[in-house]
Amino acid sequence: MLKSHIFMMREKNRVEQNLVEFLTKTLDDLKAKDILAIDVKGKSSITDTMILATGTSSRHLASTADRLMSEAKQAGIEVFGDEGKAVADWIVVDFGQAIVHLLQEDSREMYQLEKLWA
């Protein structure tokens, strides 16, 4: 029983790592800047990893969010929801084990999420 539990934990960690790698690589391909993945296990009850990225404009943020969700779905990754595209200075996309925060530079400086979760 213990060996199967350990295997399941390792498998979960591998899947989560693959998700984070997929999301950060896709964000980089979409020209997001200052991409940072923060492990929030034990700090957050809603996710294991927060990924922060900066966009160059509201249009860039909205298109990055749309493309990120589209490419994730094509890869078989479930998208649980998104918020903020109407205003597009801070867009959140929920992938379950990872939540992506896309912010314009001034919003990222103002909210300083790195300090909150680090």
N, C-alpha and C positions, 0 to 999 in steps of 0.2 A: 504494500500500500504506500509506504513512504517513497519508494523509488518512482512509482507512477506520479505521485504528487510533485516530486522534484522535476521529473520530465515535463509535466504540464507547466510548471513555473518557468522552466527554461524555454519551452516553446512559446509561452506568452511573451517573455522578454525578447525573444528573437523576432516575433511578429511585430512587437512594438518598435523595436530598433529598425526593422525594415520599413515600417510606416514613416517613422521620423526621417530616415534617409530619403525615402521617396519624396516626402513633402519638401524637405530642404533643397534637394536637387531640383525639383520642379520649380520652386520659388526662384532659385538661382537662374534657371533657364529662362524664366519670365522676367528677368532683370530686376527682381526685388533686391534691395540693398540691406546691409547690416543684419543678415539672417542669424538668429540666435535661438537655439533650442535649450530650454531650461527644464531639468528634471524636477518635478514638483510632487513626486510620490511622498506621502507623509505630510505634505503642506496643503494639498488640495484634495477635496473629496470628489471633484467632478472630472478630473483627468490625471494622467501621469506625466504628460509633457506639454509645456506651453512653448509655442514657436512664435517668435516675433520677427517681423520683417517690415522694412520701410519702403514706401512707394514714392514716386516722384510727383504725382498729382492725383486728384480724385478719380480721374479717368483711368490712370494706370492702376490704382488700387482696385477699382471695380472690375476692370478687365482681368487683372491678376486673380482676383477671387473667382471670377467665372471660369477662367481657364484651369485654375487649380482644381475646382470641383469637377469640371468636365474630364480632366485627365485622370483624376482619382477614380471617378466612376468607370472610365474605360479600363482602368487597371483592376477593377473589382473591389475597390475600397468604398465602404459606405460613408456617405456624407449625412450627418445627422441634422444639420441646419446651418444657416448663416444669418447674420444680423449686420445692419449698418450700411448696406449698399446705397440706400436713399441719400444719405449724407456724405458717405465715402471719405471721411477723415479718419475713421477707425472701423474696420470691417473684421468681424469674427467669423471663422468657419470651424465648425465642430466636427471632428473626425472620431469622437469617442475617446480613444486612448491619447489623442493629441488634439489640442485646440490651437488654431493658427490665428494670430492677431496681426492684421495688416494695417499699418498706421502711416499717416503722412508724417514728415519729419517733425513739424511743430507739435503734433499730438504726441508723438513718441517722447519728445523732450518734456512735455508738460506732465504726462502721466507716469513716466519713469517705471514702467512695469518690470524692468530688469531688477530694480531695487526691491520691489514688492515681493517678487518670487525667488530671488537669489538667496 
